[in-house]
Amino acid sequence: MKDSIWNQILTYFYIRRRDPGAPRNIDLKFMHGMNRISLFMFLIAVIVMVVRLFRH
């Protein structure tokens, strides 16, 4: 396994630099964009759930 899931997540959030030798096309760009959006939404949902858990 070349890239671990954590390296991919860091790349999605622009924390780690992309591999210059990686293929670039429009489909891959859209896929990474949608993954980035879904990860942000998931993190926001987890934060909301934790806040609600500690408020009650």
N, C-alpha and C positions, 0 to 999 in steps of 0.2 A: 504494500500500500504506500503509494508515493506521498500523498498528502493526508494528514489526519483531519478529522472533522473540525478540530480546534483551529488548525491553520486556515481551513476554508472559511470559518466564521470570522476570523480576524481579517481575512481578505475582503469579505463582504462588507464589513464595517470600516474598511479603509484604514485599519490599524497596521496591517502588514502589507508590504509592497507586492504587487502582482508579479508572477513569473513572466519575464519578457519573452520566453520561448513558448508560452501557452498560446493555443489557437484563439483567434479573435474573429468572431462573426456576430451577426445581429441576433441570432437565436440564443447564443450563449450569453450575450449581453442582457437580453430580456429575462432569461432564466435567472441570472444572478440578481437582477433588479427585483424580481418577484420574490426570490428567496430572502433578500434583504428586508423587503417590506414585511414578509411573514415573520421573520425573526424579531423585528421591532414590535409588531403587534403581539407576539407571544410574550416578549419581555414586559410590555405594558400590562398585559392581562395578569401575569404573575405578580407584578408589583401591586396591582389593584386588589388581587386576592389576598396578598399578605397584609395590606393595609386594612382591609375589611376584617380579616381574622383577628388582628390585634386591637381593633376598635371595639369589638363586642366582648 
